[in-house]
Amino acid sequence: MYYNVFIIVLIFFAVIVLSSAIRILREYERGVVFRLGRVLDKGAKGPGLILLIPFIDKMVRISLRIIVMDVPPQDVITRDNVSIKVNAVIYFRVIDPQKAVVEVENFLTATSQFSQTTLRSVLGQSELDDLLSQRDKINLHLQQIIDLKTEPWGIKVTAVEVKQIDLPQEMQRAMAKQAEAERERRSKVISAEGEYQASQRLSDAAKILSEQPSALTLRYLQTLREIATENNSTTIFPVPIDLLKPFMQPSVELHPKEDKLAKDTEGDDPT
């Protein structure tokens, strides 16, 4: 009986020892092993089957996959004194598991906090127009700064994207008015340019018609043809002004009888 109890206890301890000695790491995982509190110089282990010394070795799992972290909205005052609220998203991954465990207490929290401070600092040095029009440039600048700071922690920042910029209602209305005024200015400039070009074309056409009077008649006939194709009940016949010029000149000739009487009067002696 005592022999059976001994076997059961032995099996129980064997299961405990094996469970603490065997670790299986996935393809995207690495393990940093501490032996009696000191990290092994061989670097991170894995993936696959890892054997540890029970009760002596301790292993910390680190994932090598890209981590997507949402930076909470930050209140920022731009260089031109506009108060905005900005949030962003940061993409990074661990490239050195040993540094990520040894150099910083919690690399996720450290990266998040540094991203928030960098976001406020960089955007506070930019103007609002630059934030809205040069977002790619600002994203690259943020990525370079954060990556430079997190490199000693064994972390590689692959991208930083400014996700949303919340503007005050007053600023939104002002920007809408500015955009409307700009659109109206462009419309007036385009309309004036069209009028100028049309006047030039009309002037050139008038010069050509004045040099060739027959061209004006052809233009009349073309106008009549266009009117006839529209199925109108009224037809307009334009009359050239040249036909009316003889009737518009004043008459200076006298009647024949009046002309003879005037000649006889001139022949008489006034005495």
C-alpha angles and dihedrals in degrees: 000000000000089000092057092049090050091052092050092049091047092051091048093053091045091055091050092049094048093047090054094043101048123069129172118205124196124232093265095044132087130187128221108206123208118196113198088338097310122107116238114249092221090082130229119345130221174341107210132019116358124191118207133185105251117247090000106065124058122189130203117203118223125186118221095198122114111271120214112208125185113219109217118242112281128204107233132180110206125219090262090055099256117146112222139162116228133182129183144183126231128202118202142147138199112255097170112038093185093058092043089058102036104034099049133028097226115003093192094057093040093052092047094050094046091048091055094050092045091050092054093044098048097042091046089061093053132077123241094248090054091051091054099040104030102041094135091056092049092048091053091048091051092048093052094050096046093044091052091053097045096044093090087056092058093252126132117203108209101180144355121199127189099223106187139003116201113203126195116259092246091055092048091053091047092050091048091053091048092051091047092050091049091051091049091049091052091048092053093046092050091047092049091047090052092050090050093051091045091052090051092051092047091050091051091048092050091052092051093048092048091054094048112037091183089063089064090056090051089051090053091052091048090052091051090051092052091050092049093054091059093067093238121170091217122066121196120207111199114215118210114241090227091072092059098048096089090055093048094057115093117248116239100174119110130220114267094243092049090048091054092047090052091053093050091050091053091053096055120093110244091216 
